[in-house]
Amino acid sequence: MNMKKLFLVITVLLATVAGQAQTAREVLDKCAASVSVKSGVTADFTMESAQYGNTSGSISVKGRMFYATTPVATMWFDGKTLWTYRSKNEEVNVSNPTDAQLQALNPYNFINMYKNGYSYTMTKTDKTFNVHLTANDANRRVKEMFITIDAKSYTPIEVKVLQGSKWSTFFINNFKKANLKDDAFRFNAREFPSAEVIDLR
């Protein structure tokens, strides 16, 4: 093989490797764009968690904000403050959660985390992209994530998260675009006049 052909082969191989390295990030970027619709999105989810237990519910997301309902609690997050209402004891806990805490509540929170501090690998099937994220810092609370993304719509259909030594898995369906107002992501005390507000900030 002459030098010209050898150079061409090496160039193609390097381009292929670089393309694969970029592909996982590119897929995550497209996935984040599909969730970060300016007007908002809604979906149903089921969570299986060794740490938090199993539950199901619905969620609305708009940027960093989300509103989620489960049989146990209702949560509002406006991008900074989280309100968690538990009807069983008529209490509302108010807090400023970390990204790791948010990931345990919001299956879509990975779109706010993946751009910094993680390395990626990816495999592909006919219908899905399967992205594996590993934290570059061993002390990071969310150490690993597996994101299964629909290859046609680029919407996430499964999110598996390792926090500490325990896994939580979210299964997502009925993903839809929606027209959501910002007020939907803030707790309205007038709608819960009997609730005791406990400020944990």
Accessible surface in RSA format (square Angstrom, percent):
REM  Atomic radii and reference values for relative SASA: ProtOr
REM  Chains: A
REM  Algorithm: Lee & Richards
REM  Probe-radius: 1.40
REM  Slices: 20
REM RES _ NUM      All-atoms   Total-Side   Main-Chain    Non-polar    All polar
REM                ABS   REL    ABS   REL    ABS   REL    ABS   REL    ABS   REL
RES MET A   1   164.17  85.0  78.83  52.2  85.34 203.2  88.72  75.4  75.45 100.0
RES ASN A   2    87.88  60.6  73.77  71.3  14.10  34.0  42.89 103.2  44.99  43.5
RES MET A   3   148.82  77.1 145.01  96.0   3.81   9.1 120.97 102.8  27.85  36.9
RES LYS A   4   173.17  84.5 163.16 100.1  10.01  23.8 112.83 101.6  60.34  64.3
RES LYS A   5   124.97  61.0 123.95  76.1   1.01   2.4  67.65  60.9  57.31  61.0
RES LEU A   6    71.01  39.5  71.01  50.8   0.00   0.0  71.01  49.9   0.00   0.0
RES PHE A   7   145.28  72.7 142.91  88.5   2.37   6.2 144.98  87.9   0.30   0.9
RES LEU A   8   110.33  61.4 109.97  78.7   0.36   0.9 110.33  77.5   0.00   0.0
RES VAL A   9    63.70  41.9  61.40  55.6   2.30   5.5  63.61  55.3   0.09   0.2
RES ILE A  10    79.59  45.3  79.51  59.2   0.08   0.2  79.59  57.3   0.00   0.0
RES THR A  11    61.83  44.0  59.25  60.1   2.58   6.1  57.25  76.9   4.58   6.9
RES VAL A  12    83.10  54.7  80.85  73.2   2.25   5.4  82.94  72.1   0.17   0.5
RES LEU A  13   105.86  59.0 105.76  75.7   0.11   0.3 105.83  74.3   0.03   0.1
RES LEU A  14   116.50  64.9 113.38  81.1   3.12   7.8 113.74  79.9   2.76   7.4
RES ALA A  15    62.39  57.4  46.33  71.5  16.07  36.5  54.33  76.5   8.06  21.3
RES THR A  16    67.66  48.1  58.26  59.1   9.40  22.4  50.66  68.0  17.00  25.7
RES VAL A  17    94.50  62.2  93.83  84.9   0.67   1.6  93.83  81.5   0.67   1.8
RES ALA A  18    45.76  42.1  39.41  60.8   6.35  14.4  45.49  64.1   0.28   0.7
RES GLY A  19    29.18  36.0   0.00   N/A  29.18  36.0  27.57  75.7   1.61   3.6
RES GLN A  20   123.30  68.9 111.92  81.8  11.37  27.1  41.71  88.8  81.59  61.9
RES ALA A  21    71.47  65.7  46.73  72.1  24.74  56.3  59.10  83.2  12.37  32.8
RES GLN A  22   116.63  65.2 111.75  81.7   4.88  11.6  36.82  78.4  79.81  60.5
RES THR A  23    44.19  31.4  43.37  44.0   0.82   2.0  25.57  34.3  18.62  28.1
RES ALA A  24     2.58   2.4   2.58   4.0   0.00   0.0   2.58   3.6   0.00   0.0
RES ARG A  25    82.37  34.6  82.37  42.0   0.00   0.0  27.83  38.0  54.54  33.1
RES GLU A  26    92.39  53.0  89.66  67.8   2.73   6.5  23.45  45.3  68.95  56.3
RES VAL A  27     4.53   3.0   4.53   4.1   0.00   0.0   4.53   3.9   0.00   0.0
RES LEU A  28     0.00   0.0   0.00   0.0   0.00   0.0   0.00   0.0   0.00   0.0
RES ASP A  29    55.41  38.8  48.92  48.7   6.49  15.4  24.56  57.8  30.85  30.8
RES LYS A  30    95.07  46.4  88.84  54.5   6.23  14.8  54.42  49.0  40.64  43.3
RES CYS A  31     0.00   0.0   0.00   0.0   0.00   0.0   0.00   0.0   0.00   0.0
RES ALA A  32    10.52   9.7  10.38  16.0   0.14   0.3  10.52  14.8   0.00   0.0
RES ALA A  33    67.38  62.0  49.10  75.8  18.28  41.6  56.94  80.2  10.44  27.6
RES SER A  34    21.53  18.2  10.22  13.6  11.31  26.1  20.66  44.0   0.86   1.2
RES VAL A  35     0.00   0.0   0.00   0.0   0.00   0.0   0.00   0.0   0.00   0.0
RES SER A  36    52.96  44.7  33.62  44.9  19.33  44.5  24.18  51.5  28.78  40.3
RES VAL A  37    32.09  21.1  25.74  23.3   6.36  15.3  31.43  27.3   0.66   1.8
RES LYS A  38   191.21  93.3 175.48 107.7  15.73  37.4 126.43 113.8  64.79  69.0
RES SER A  39    42.18  35.6  36.06  48.1   6.12  14.1  31.01  66.0  11.18  15.7
RES GLY A  40     0.00   0.0   0.00   N/A   0.00   0.0   0.00   0.0   0.00   0.0
RES VAL A  41     0.04   0.0   0.02   0.0   0.02   0.1   0.02   0.0   0.02   0.1
RES THR A  42    38.27  27.2  37.95  38.5   0.31   0.7  26.95  36.2  11.31  17.1
RES ALA A  43     3.99   3.7   0.00   0.0   3.99   9.1   2.51   3.5   1.48   3.9
RES ASP A  44    53.72  37.6  53.72  53.5   0.00   0.0  16.13  38.0  37.59  37.5
RES PHE A  45     7.98   4.0   4.61   2.9   3.37   8.8   5.41   3.3   2.57   7.4
RES THR A  46    54.91  39.1  54.91  55.7   0.00   0.0  31.73  42.6  23.18  35.0
RES MET A  47    14.14   7.3  14.14   9.4   0.00   0.0  12.21  10.4   1.93   2.6
RES GLU A  48    87.97  50.5  83.66  63.3   4.31  10.3  19.04  36.8  68.93  56.3
RES SER A  49    10.24   8.7   0.00   0.0  10.24  23.6   2.29   4.9   7.96  11.1
RES ALA A  50    80.14  73.7  40.54  62.6  39.61  90.1  52.84  74.4  27.30  72.3
RES GLN A  51    67.51  37.8  39.37  28.8  28.15  67.0  12.30  26.2  55.21  41.9
RES TYR A  52   101.09  47.2  67.14  38.2  33.95  88.3  61.28  46.1  39.81  49.1
RES GLY A  53    33.98  41.9   0.00   N/A  33.98  41.9  31.65  86.8   2.33   5.2
RES ASN A  54   116.41  80.3  83.27  80.5  33.14  79.8  25.13  60.5  91.28  88.2
RES THR A  55    34.29  24.4  21.19  21.5  13.10  31.2  31.40  42.2   2.89   4.4
RES SER A  56    52.31  44.2  50.51  67.4   1.80   4.1  18.84  40.1  33.47  46.9
RES GLY A  57    21.07  26.0   0.00   N/A  21.07  26.0  16.55  45.4   4.52  10.1
RES SER A  58    46.76  39.5  45.62  60.9   1.14   2.6  26.00  55.4  20.77  29.1
RES ILE A  59     2.96   1.7   0.19   0.1   2.76   6.7   1.73   1.2   1.23   3.3
RES SER A  60    18.36  15.5  18.33  24.5   0.03   0.1   1.94   4.1  16.42  23.0
RES VAL A  61     1.67   1.1   1.67   1.5   0.00   0.0   1.67   1.4   0.00   0.0
RES LYS A  62    43.76  21.4  42.74  26.2   1.02   2.4  20.81  18.7  22.96  24.5
RES GLY A  63    38.19  47.1   0.00   N/A  38.19  47.1  34.00  93.3   4.20   9.4
RES ARG A  64    98.04  41.2  89.34  45.5   8.70  20.7  54.76  74.8  43.28  26.2
RES MET A  65    27.51  14.2  27.48  18.2   0.03   0.1  20.73  17.6   6.78   9.0
RES PHE A  66     1.00   0.5   1.00   0.6   0.00   0.0   1.00   0.6   0.00   0.0
RES TYR A  67    67.93  31.7  67.71  38.5   0.23   0.6  38.66  29.1  29.27  36.1
RES ALA A  68     0.08   0.1   0.00   0.0   0.08   0.2   0.08   0.1   0.00   0.0
RES THR A  69    39.14  27.8  38.47  39.0   0.67   1.6  27.17  36.5  11.97  18.1
RES THR A  70    25.67  18.3   8.86   9.0  16.81  40.1   9.42  12.7  16.25  24.6
RES PRO A  71   112.10  81.7  71.21  64.9  40.88 148.6  84.56  69.8  27.54 171.1
RES VAL A  72    92.44  60.8  83.28  75.4   9.16  22.1  88.53  76.9   3.91  10.6
RES ALA A  73     9.52   8.8   5.89   9.1   3.63   8.3   9.18  12.9   0.35   0.9
RES THR A  74    24.91  17.7  24.82  25.2   0.09   0.2   3.51   4.7  21.41  32.4
RES MET A  75    13.89   7.2  13.89   9.2   0.00   0.0  11.32   9.6   2.57   3.4
RES TRP A  76    17.34   7.0  17.34   8.4   0.00   0.0   6.04   3.2  11.29  18.3
RES PHE A  77     3.88   1.9   3.88   2.4   0.00   0.0   3.88   2.3   0.00   0.0
RES ASP A  78    38.58  27.0  21.32  21.2  17.26  40.8   1.97   4.6  36.61  36.5
RES GLY A  79    27.23  33.6   0.00   N/A  27.23  33.6  10.39  28.5  16.84  37.7
RES LYS A  80   147.27  71.8 139.64  85.7   7.63  18.2  87.18  78.5  60.09  64.0
RES THR A  81    10.32   7.3  10.32  10.5   0.00   0.0   0.83   1.1   9.50  14.4
RES LEU A  82    10.07   5.6  10.07   7.2   0.00   0.0  10.07   7.1   0.00   0.0
RES TRP A  83    39.69  15.9  39.69  19.2   0.00   0.0  26.37  14.1  13.32  21.6
RES THR A  84    16.44  11.7  16.13  16.4   0.32   0.8   9.30  12.5   7.14  10.8
RES TYR A  85    20.00   9.3  19.63  11.2   0.38   1.0  10.45   7.9   9.55  11.8
RES ARG A  86    92.45  38.8  92.45  47.1   0.00   0.0  22.52  30.8  69.93  42.4
RES SER A  87    69.17  58.4  57.29  76.5  11.88  27.4  31.55  67.2  37.62  52.7
RES LYS A  88   203.74  99.4 166.34 102.1  37.40  89.0 119.31 107.4  84.43  89.9
RES ASN A  89    78.59  54.2  56.24  54.3  22.35  53.8  34.31  82.6  44.29  42.8
RES GLU A  90    67.17  38.6  66.04  50.0   1.13   2.7  39.36  76.1  27.81  22.7
RES GLU A  91    46.25  26.6  45.89  34.7   0.35   0.8   2.23   4.3  44.01  35.9
RES VAL A  92     0.00   0.0   0.00   0.0   0.00   0.0   0.00   0.0   0.00   0.0
RES ASN A  93    39.52  27.3  38.82  37.5   0.70   1.7   6.33  15.2  33.19  32.1
RES VAL A  94     4.43   2.9   4.43   4.0   0.00   0.0   4.43   3.8   0.00   0.0
RES SER A  95    29.46  24.9  29.46  39.3   0.00   0.0  20.03  42.6   9.43  13.2
RES ASN A  96    75.30  51.9  50.95  49.2  24.34  58.6  24.88  59.9  50.42  48.7
RES PRO A  97    22.97  16.7   2.70   2.5  20.27  73.7   3.56   2.9  19.41 120.7
RES THR A  98    79.78  56.7  72.24  73.2   7.54  18.0  76.48 102.7   3.30   5.0
RES ASP A  99    52.24  36.6  45.34  45.1   6.90  16.3  14.47  34.1  37.77  37.7
RES ALA A 100    13.35  12.3  10.94  16.9   2.41   5.5  11.29  15.9   2.07   5.5
RES GLN A 101    98.59  55.1  94.68  69.2   3.91   9.3  34.05  72.5  64.55  49.0
RES LEU A 102     1.92   1.1   1.92   1.4   0.00   0.0   1.92   1.3   0.00   0.0
RES GLN A 103     0.63   0.4   0.12   0.1   0.51   1.2   0.12   0.3   0.51   0.4
RES ALA A 104     9.43   8.7   2.74   4.2   6.69  15.2   5.18   7.3   4.25  11.3
RES LEU A 105    48.53  27.0  43.19  30.9   5.34  13.4  45.79  32.2   2.74   7.4
RES ASN A 106     4.36   3.0   4.36   4.2   0.00   0.0   0.00   0.0   4.36   4.2
RES PRO A 107     0.14   0.1   0.14   0.1   0.00   0.0   0.14   0.1   0.00   0.0
RES TYR A 108     1.04   0.5   0.58   0.3   0.46   1.2   0.58   0.4   0.46   0.6
RES ASN A 109     2.73   1.9   2.58   2.5   0.15   0.4   0.15   0.4   2.58   2.5
RES PHE A 110     0.00   0.0   0.00   0.0   0.00   0.0   0.00   0.0   0.00   0.0
RES ILE A 111    13.27   7.6   4.93   3.7   8.35  20.1   4.93   3.5   8.35  22.7
RES ASN A 112    50.47  34.8  18.33  17.7  32.14  77.4   9.27  22.3  41.20  39.8
RES MET A 113     7.59   3.9   2.89   1.9   4.71  11.2   6.27   5.3   1.32   1.7
RES TYR A 114     0.49   0.2   0.38   0.2   0.12   0.3   0.00   0.0   0.49   0.6
RES LYS A 115   113.42  55.3  97.16  59.6  16.25  38.7  39.97  36.0  73.44  78.2
RES ASN A 116   114.56  79.0 110.60 106.9   3.96   9.5  33.35  80.3  81.21  78.5
RES GLY A 117    31.57  38.9   0.00   N/A  31.57  38.9  19.18  52.6  12.39  27.8
RES TYR A 118    12.91   6.0   0.00   0.0  12.91  33.6   0.00   0.0  12.91  15.9
RES SER A 119    58.31  49.3  52.69  70.3   5.61  12.9  40.75  86.8  17.56  24.6
RES TYR A 120    50.47  23.6  24.33  13.8  26.14  68.0  23.08  17.3  27.39  33.8
RES THR A 121    90.19  64.1  84.05  85.2   6.14  14.6  80.66 108.3   9.53  14.4
RES MET A 122    49.79  25.8  16.05  10.6  33.74  80.3  17.80  15.1  31.99  42.4
RES THR A 123    93.59  66.6  87.38  88.6   6.20  14.8  81.35 109.3  12.23  18.5
RES LYS A 124   122.21  59.6  89.58  55.0  32.63  77.7  63.37  57.0  58.84  62.7
RES THR A 125    72.10  51.3  61.34  62.2  10.76  25.6  67.87  91.2   4.22   6.4
RES ASP A 126   142.13  99.6 114.17 113.6  27.95  66.1  33.07  77.8 109.05 108.8
RES LYS A 127   160.74  78.4 154.89  95.0   5.85  13.9 102.04  91.8  58.71  62.5
RES THR A 128    21.70  15.4  21.70  22.0   0.00   0.0  16.73  22.5   4.96   7.5
RES PHE A 129    13.78   6.9  13.78   8.5   0.00   0.0  13.78   8.4   0.00   0.0
RES ASN A 130    45.19  31.2  40.76  39.4   4.43  10.7  23.61  56.8  21.58  20.9
RES VAL A 131     0.80   0.5   0.00   0.0   0.80   1.9   0.41   0.4   0.40   1.1
RES HIS A 132    49.37  27.0  48.17  33.5   1.20   3.1  33.22  34.2  16.15  18.8
RES LEU A 133     0.00   0.0   0.00   0.0   0.00   0.0   0.00   0.0   0.00   0.0
RES THR A 134    54.59  38.8  54.59  55.3   0.00   0.0  44.78  60.1   9.82  14.8
RES ALA A 135    15.23  14.0   2.07   3.2  13.16  29.9   2.07   2.9  13.16  34.9
RES ASN A 136   104.34  72.0  66.08  63.9  38.26  92.1  34.49  83.0  69.86  67.5
RES ASP A 137    79.48  55.7  73.80  73.5   5.68  13.4  30.98  72.9  48.50  48.4
RES ALA A 138    85.27  78.4  65.60 101.2  19.66  44.7  75.61 106.5   9.66  25.6
RES ASN A 139   135.71  93.6 107.83 104.2  27.88  67.1  27.80  66.9 107.91 104.3
RES ARG A 140    69.78  29.3  61.98  31.6   7.79  18.6  26.97  36.9  42.81  25.9
RES ARG A 141   115.67  48.6 107.25  54.7   8.42  20.0  49.17  67.2  66.50  40.3
RES VAL A 142     1.07   0.7   0.45   0.4   0.62   1.5   0.45   0.4   0.62   1.7
RES LYS A 143    67.75  33.1  66.34  40.7   1.42   3.4  48.56  43.7  19.19  20.4
RES GLU A 144    42.18  24.2  42.18  31.9   0.00   0.0   6.55  12.7  35.63  29.1
RES MET A 145     0.00   0.0   0.00   0.0   0.00   0.0   0.00   0.0   0.00   0.0
RES PHE A 146    77.05  38.5  76.36  47.3   0.70   1.8  76.36  46.3   0.70   2.0
RES ILE A 147     0.86   0.5   0.00   0.0   0.86   2.1   0.30   0.2   0.56   1.5
RES THR A 148    27.89  19.8  27.89  28.3   0.00   0.0  12.20  16.4  15.69  23.7
RES ILE A 149     0.00   0.0   0.00   0.0   0.00   0.0   0.00   0.0   0.00   0.0
RES ASP A 150    41.05  28.8  41.05  40.9   0.00   0.0   1.69   4.0  39.37  39.3
RES ALA A 151    22.77  20.9  10.20  15.7  12.57  28.6  10.34  14.6  12.44  32.9
RES LYS A 152   193.35  94.3 165.19 101.4  28.15  67.0 114.94 103.5  78.40  83.5
RES SER A 153    57.91  48.9  37.42  49.9  20.50  47.2  42.87  91.3  15.04  21.1
RES TYR A 154    50.50  23.6  50.50  28.7   0.00   0.0  29.09  21.9  21.41  26.4
RES THR A 155    16.60  11.8  16.60  16.8   0.00   0.0   7.96  10.7   8.64  13.1
RES PRO A 156     1.50   1.1   0.00   0.0   1.50   5.4   0.00   0.0   1.50   9.3
RES ILE A 157    63.81  36.3  58.53  43.6   5.28  12.7  58.53  42.2   5.28  14.3
RES GLU A 158    53.83  30.9  53.82  40.7   0.01   0.0   3.39   6.6  50.44  41.2
RES VAL A 159     0.00   0.0   0.00   0.0   0.00   0.0   0.00   0.0   0.00   0.0
RES LYS A 160    72.40  35.3  72.40  44.4   0.00   0.0  18.13  16.3  54.27  57.8
RES VAL A 161     2.28   1.5   2.04   1.9   0.24   0.6   2.04   1.8   0.24   0.6
RES LEU A 162    21.24  11.8  21.24  15.2   0.00   0.0  21.24  14.9   0.00   0.0
RES GLN A 163     8.50   4.8   6.94   5.1   1.57   3.7   4.81  10.2   3.70   2.8
RES GLY A 164    23.19  28.6   0.00   N/A  23.19  28.6  19.47  53.4   3.72   8.3
RES SER A 165   102.16  86.3  71.14  94.9  31.02  71.4  49.41 105.2  52.74  73.9
RES LYS A 166    98.26  47.9  94.77  58.1   3.49   8.3  50.70  45.6  47.56  50.7
RES TRP A 167    76.94  30.9  71.69  34.7   5.25  12.3  49.78  26.5  27.16  44.1
RES SER A 168     6.93   5.9   6.81   9.1   0.12   0.3   3.51   7.5   3.42   4.8
RES THR A 169    16.65  11.8  16.65  16.9   0.00   0.0   6.08   8.2  10.57  16.0
RES PHE A 170     1.35   0.7   1.35   0.8   0.00   0.0   1.35   0.8   0.00   0.0
RES PHE A 171    73.14  36.6  73.11  45.3   0.03   0.1  73.11  44.3   0.03   0.1
RES ILE A 172    10.97   6.2   1.33   1.0   9.63  23.2   1.36   1.0   9.60  26.1
RES ASN A 173    77.15  53.2  70.33  68.0   6.82  16.4  36.45  87.7  40.69  39.3
RES ASN A 174    91.03  62.8  72.16  69.7  18.87  45.4  17.32  41.7  73.71  71.2
RES PHE A 175    51.34  25.7  27.05  16.8  24.29  63.2  27.05  16.4  24.29  69.5
RES LYS A 176   131.27  64.0 126.11  77.4   5.16  12.3  74.30  66.9  56.97  60.7
RES LYS A 177   155.56  75.9 129.44  79.4  26.11  62.2  72.38  65.1  83.18  88.6
RES ALA A 178    25.34  23.3  13.15  20.3  12.19  27.7  24.42  34.4   0.92   2.4
RES ASN A 179   139.12  95.9 111.68 107.9  27.44  66.1  31.25  75.2 107.87 104.3
RES LEU A 180    30.16  16.8  25.64  18.3   4.53  11.4  27.34  19.2   2.82   7.6
RES LYS A 181   164.56  80.3 157.87  96.9   6.69  15.9 104.08  93.7  60.48  64.4
RES ASP A 182    61.09  42.8  56.71  56.4   4.37  10.3  12.91  30.4  48.17  48.0
RES ASP A 183   105.93  74.2  96.29  95.8   9.64  22.8  30.51  71.8  75.42  75.2
RES ALA A 184    45.19  41.5  29.18  45.0  16.01  36.4  42.30  59.6   2.89   7.7
RES PHE A 185     0.02   0.0   0.02   0.0   0.00   0.0   0.02   0.0   0.00   0.0
RES ARG A 186   102.28  42.9  97.44  49.7   4.84  11.5  37.12  50.7  65.16  39.5
RES PHE A 187    25.92  13.0   7.98   4.9  17.94  46.7   7.98   4.8  17.94  51.4
RES ASN A 188    49.70  34.3  44.15  42.7   5.55  13.4  18.61  44.8  31.09  30.0
RES ALA A 189    59.83  55.0  52.76  81.4   7.07  16.1  53.00  74.6   6.83  18.1
RES ARG A 190   207.62  87.2 181.51  92.5  26.12  62.2  85.63 117.0 121.99  73.9
RES GLU A 191   121.08  69.5  92.57  70.0  28.51  67.9  37.20  71.9  83.88  68.5
RES PHE A 192    47.99  24.0  40.04  24.8   7.95  20.7  44.62  27.1   3.37   9.6
RES PRO A 193   117.46  85.6  81.09  73.9  36.37 132.2  88.58  73.1  28.89 179.5
RES SER A 194    89.98  76.0  60.92  81.3  29.06  66.9  34.32  73.1  55.66  78.0
RES ALA A 195    17.67  16.2   0.45   0.7  17.22  39.2   0.48   0.7  17.18  45.5
RES GLU A 196   104.82  60.2  97.84  74.0   6.98  16.6  41.70  80.7  63.12  51.5
RES VAL A 197    83.09  54.7  56.49  51.1  26.60  64.1  56.49  49.1  26.60  72.1
RES ILE A 198    53.73  30.6  50.49  37.6   3.24   7.8  53.73  38.7   0.00   0.0
RES ASP A 199    81.58  57.1  53.29  53.0  28.29  66.9  29.92  70.4  51.66  51.5
RES LEU A 200   109.32  60.9  78.17  55.9  31.15  78.3  82.99  58.3  26.33  70.9
RES ARG A 201   154.73  65.0  85.45  43.6  69.28 165.0  53.20  72.7 101.54  61.5
END  Absolute sums over single chains surface
CHAIN  1 A    11467.5       9541.5       1926.0       6545.1       4922.4
END  Absolute sums over all chains
TOTAL         11467.5       9541.5       1926.0       6545.1       4922.4
